[in-house]
Amino acid sequence: MFLPTTDREMRALGWDAPDVILVSGDTYTDNSYNGTALIGHWLMDRGIRAAIIAQPSMEGPEDIARLGQPKLFWSVSAGCVDSMVANYTPAKKFRKEDDFTPGGVNDRRPDRACIAYTNLIKKHAKGKPIFLAGIEASLRRTAHYDFWSDSVRRSILLDSKADGIIYGMAELATLEVAACIRDGRDWRGTRGVCYMSSEMPEGCVEFPSYEDCASDRRAMVRLFNMFRDSCDPVTGRDAVQMHGNRYLVQRRPQRPLRTEELDSLYGSDFENAVHPYYAAQGHVRCMDTVRNSVTTHRGCYGECAFCAIAAHQGRTVVSRSEDSIVAEVERMASRKGFNGIVQDVGGPTANMYGIDCGVKAAKGACRDRRCLGSRPCPKLMIDHSRQIALLERISEVEGVRKVFVNSGIRYDMILADRKHGEEYLRRIVEDHVSGQMKVAPEHTSDSVLRYMGKPGTRELKDFKRMFDRLSAECGKDQYLTYYFMAAHPGCTDGDMRQLSDFCSRELRMRPEQVQVFTPTPSTESTMMYCTGLDREGGKVFVERSVQGRQRQKGMVTGDAQGHKRHRGRRMRTLLPLGQRGDGRQEGVLLLLEGEGRQHRDHAVGLPGRRAGRGALRRSGDGLPQVEEDVMGGAGVLPGIRLRPGLHRRVPPRLHQEVQEPHQVRHGGALLPHGLRAEAAGRWHAPARGHRERLHVVDGQGHHPQAGVLQHHVQGRRDLLRA
């Protein structure tokens, strides 16, 4: 059922007032992927009346006061992500779109939403306690570096003037706080809360003060190390931090939910839809992704330095039972309009389901190492057999035609599982991906990967070979999609050039999924960005300028800023298509070209042919290469000849010459021997700035490794002749 969000709905339930009003920066989608809805159902199932006000207007009292006062307290969240991350790009430009807002226009979530909503309540509906919750409050609960103001800010509790913070995964703490206030007891001893005090409670660890952190970068390093240790529910202790003459008190974390509690939480009666009050305001895009998806577990063993999941959800993985997950899929399949496709079965990392660490559960997280990091800890018993069994059971549910695993997968865990890892990947390749599989190596420089806490390139290459082999054995033409990161602390321009070369040489592609590192509060990477120091106090290079950060990204994606740094270098990659009759390898060569004022393009060619003004020649490793100052876009594809343009400012014309039984697939349609022909035999390229791909396939429509011609149009509409 939907939680009430209007006075009319509340009265229909026979309520005079809700016990708790939940305020969120996201619209109200009633599913388990919305943290506010999740907490609301958890409270309702335990006798606490909860209502929701989503994205209240900041203009007056009409929205925020429409349900009156709660009997117990207000709970305020910025939404599923920090509001500053939701509102701004890594270049600090305002985001125009928001997948969590009806209509998709980013015009309803205020900056620093927890502070803004708390002030709104205090102005128009004051009288009851206000608690902050969600990831924004959780990771800003102590002094923290704020990227958007480029400063160390004090606890969000002081800036908002709320009564307390419920941090982490807040089910148990929220329920206990509600019971304390209802029964007239002091809630400040509850695990998982923060509050301000004029006195320091006994037995607390003292963090470096806000003032010290704001003036001394080494104090920030000490704060991070102590903060990280305090997040463990087994070994963490109560802590305090001085802000002026007052103490921020952080009670030790709540324990993780047990499996049966997690089953109960996700087994609640969710509508799996946008509440009608908000659905009438426009389409909510986030529902397209999660509507038919299932969460199998929470927590993450990865503890990547740049990621907030471990700090917020915890470093312990808790999995739901198979029966609970299958029951959710059965309910999903019985709903009207279900198309037979389960879009995702996973969690923060899909293949951590059912994997436990007995040492961590009993003694807490290790302080001197990560569970995974550069290589998995031998005490982490990695076994994919439960996941294999789970996927089999879901696939057998009546009405389910296809089950996908679209959550990220840790390939180092697959390689570490000698008994079931390959079998698990084979099942994924055969039945649970749709042409491509997402992995996140993030970088290829060993030094950068150490700062990130990620595995090295050897594991990536081993996994790619296994994936390619299993895909070929299954007779499927499938690819890996890679996520990389630029401008992470410790990453130099040379590291990005190495990444670009690795992608060309080893992965035989140019990645499109490259994000610029965004420093989010309370992560290890953000501490390094803020201080220029690692956890041990060693110096770390940090690229801080917007231009330099974008330049690093451009070195891999090939945009104008990054392209300039490659001038004069040799960039090439050969994508084999098979063997010629004389035993020589036949393939497509992708060449990174230099820049012209009006356009640039990627030439392609075969060994021994010429491209524009630069001859294709073989390098020491046997791969063809070309000098980067080649202009004009010439090159050769099997069955297609490209002729260079007459001038740098004139885009090249494409001429087809059918010589071999190859075809070109354009826009998803397989076309016989060439491009799509329009009127008078002319084919129009896309408008300014768009990118097209031409995939070369054989006569049967298969290509073991596709050659890709990417043509950028940056002038008038280009005309290509078929």
Secondary structure by P-SEA (a helix, b strand, c coil): ccccccaaaaaaaccccccbbbbcccccccccccaaaaaaaaaaaacbbbbbbcccccccccccccccccccbbbbbccccccccccccccccccccccccccccccccccaaaaaaaaaaaaccccbbbbbbcaaaaaaccccccccccccccccccccccccccccccaaaaaaaaaaaaacccccccccbbbbbccccccccccccaaaaaccaaaaaaaaaaaaaaacccccccbbbbccccccccccccccccaaaaaaaaacccccccccccccccccccccccccccccbbbbcccccccccccccccbbbbccaaaaaaaaaaaaacccccccccccccccccccccccccccccccccccccccccccccccccaaaaaaaaaaaaaccccccccccccccaaaaaaccccaaaaaaaaaccccccbbbbbcccccaaaaaaaccccaaaaaaaaaaaaaaaaaaccbbbbbbbbbcccccccaaaaaaaaaaaacccccccccccccccccccaaaaaaaccccccccbbbbbccaaaaaaaaaaacccaaaaaaaccccccccccccccccccbbbbbbbbccccccbbbbbbbccccccccbbbbbccccbbbbbccccccccccccbbbbbcccccccbbbbbbbcccbbbbccccccccccccccccccccccccbbbbbbbbcccccccbbbbbbbbbccccccccc
